[in-house]
Amino acid sequence: MTEVAFHFGAPDRLAYVCRLLRKAVGSGARVVVLADTDMVQQVDAGLWALSATDFVAHCTSDAEPSVQGRSPVLLVTDLVQVVGPRQVLLNLAEAIPEGFDQFARLIEVVSQNGADRDPARRRWKQYTERGYPITRHDLAVKGAN
């Protein structure tokens, strides 16, 4: 069963996502980031803006399949765009993605913004209704930024 984790209370969602991806790739994970087109572009730009020592190799779904296969992070707007096996899905979309259960782990990052929290609460409820236990990480308590 897919491990589901919610990271709540990110004061700067994009910065937190970039740090989370850096940490995941550093541990050897292959990650898919699912988001709308605007957020995919923001994550892409955010990863390019990291310092040279923190750079996270990544590509978008329009990259050549050989590049996608080698990239530890794949940024997509639909899971049908995923090439090759991946362990982690980082969902930044408003809905539960169809096919999320093909991943070992699913991570949801939720900002402090009410417009972000309300859809996240609905997703939380839907995961629990489907029987998925959820791990909660309260970033406000941890002092993440």
C-alpha positions in Angstrom: 0.0 0.0 0.0 1.2 3.5 -0.9 2.6 5.5 2.1 0.8 8.8 2.2 2.3 11.9 4.0 1.0 15.4 4.3 3.5 18.2 5.0 1.2 21.0 6.4 1.9 24.6 7.0 4.7 25.4 4.5 5.2 29.2 4.7 6.8 29.2 1.3 5.5 26.1 -0.6 7.8 26.4 -3.6 11.0 26.8 -1.5 9.9 23.8 0.7 9.2 21.7 -2.4 12.7 22.5 -3.8 14.4 21.6 -0.5 12.3 18.4 -0.2 13.3 17.4 -3.8 16.9 18.0 -3.0 16.7 15.8 0.1 14.8 13.1 -1.8 17.3 13.0 -4.7 20.2 13.0 -2.2 18.7 9.9 -0.7 18.5 8.2 -4.1 14.8 8.5 -4.7 13.3 8.9 -8.2 10.4 11.5 -7.9 7.5 12.6 -10.0 6.1 16.0 -9.3 2.5 16.3 -10.4 1.1 19.9 -10.8 -0.7 22.2 -13.1 1.3 23.9 -15.9 2.0 27.0 -13.9 3.3 25.2 -10.9 5.4 22.9 -13.0 7.1 26.0 -14.5 7.6 27.5 -11.0 9.2 24.3 -9.6 11.4 24.1 -12.7 12.5 27.7 -12.2 12.9 27.1 -8.5 15.2 24.1 -9.0 17.3 26.0 -11.5 17.6 28.9 -9.0 19.2 26.6 -6.3 22.9 27.2 -5.8 25.3 25.1 -7.9 26.1 22.9 -5.0 22.4 22.3 -4.3 21.4 21.7 -8.0 18.7 19.0 -8.5 18.8 17.3 -11.9 15.3 17.3 -13.3 13.3 17.5 -16.5 9.7 18.1 -17.7 7.5 15.7 -19.6 8.5 17.3 -23.0 12.1 16.1 -22.6 13.3 13.2 -24.7 12.4 9.8 -23.2 16.1 9.0 -22.7 16.5 12.2 -20.6 13.4 11.5 -18.6 14.7 8.0 -17.9 17.9 9.4 -16.5 16.4 12.3 -14.6 15.8 11.7 -10.8 13.0 14.3 -10.9 10.3 14.4 -13.5 7.8 17.3 -13.6 4.5 16.4 -15.2 0.9 17.7 -15.5 -0.5 14.2 -15.9 0.7 10.8 -14.7 0.4 9.3 -18.1 3.5 11.3 -19.0 5.7 9.3 -16.6 8.5 7.4 -18.2 10.2 4.6 -16.2 9.8 3.5 -12.7 9.6 6.1 -9.9 9.3 5.6 -6.1 7.8 8.9 -5.0 5.0 11.0 -6.2 4.9 14.7 -5.0 1.3 15.8 -5.6 0.9 19.6 -6.0 -2.4 19.2 -7.9 -5.8 20.0 -6.3 -7.2 16.5 -6.8 -6.1 13.0 -5.9 -4.2 11.7 -8.9 -5.5 8.6 -10.7 -2.8 6.0 -10.5 -1.1 7.3 -7.3 -1.1 3.8 -5.9 1.7 2.8 -8.4 4.1 4.7 -6.2 5.6 3.5 -2.9 5.2 7.0 -1.4 2.9 9.9 -2.0 3.7 13.3 -0.5 1.4 16.3 -0.4 2.8 19.7 0.5 0.3 22.2 1.8 1.0 25.9 2.4 -0.5 28.1 5.1 -2.9 29.6 2.5 -6.6 28.7 3.0 -7.0 28.2 -0.8 -4.4 25.5 -0.6 -5.5 24.0 2.8 -9.2 23.4 1.9 -8.5 21.1 -1.2 -5.8 19.4 0.9 -8.4 18.6 3.6 -10.7 17.1 1.0 -7.8 15.0 -0.3 -6.9 13.9 3.2 -10.5 12.7 3.7 -10.6 10.9 0.4 -7.3 9.0 1.2 -8.6 8.0 4.7 -11.9 6.9 3.2 -9.9 4.6 0.8 -8.1 3.1 3.8 -4.7 4.8 3.5 -3.1 5.7 6.8 -1.6 9.2 6.7 1.6 10.6 8.3 1.2 14.2 9.2 4.2 16.6 9.3 3.3 19.9 10.8 5.9 22.3 9.4 4.7 25.3 11.6 5.7 23.3 14.6 9.0 22.3 13.1 9.8 25.9 12.0 10.2 25.0 8.3 10.3 27.9 5.8 
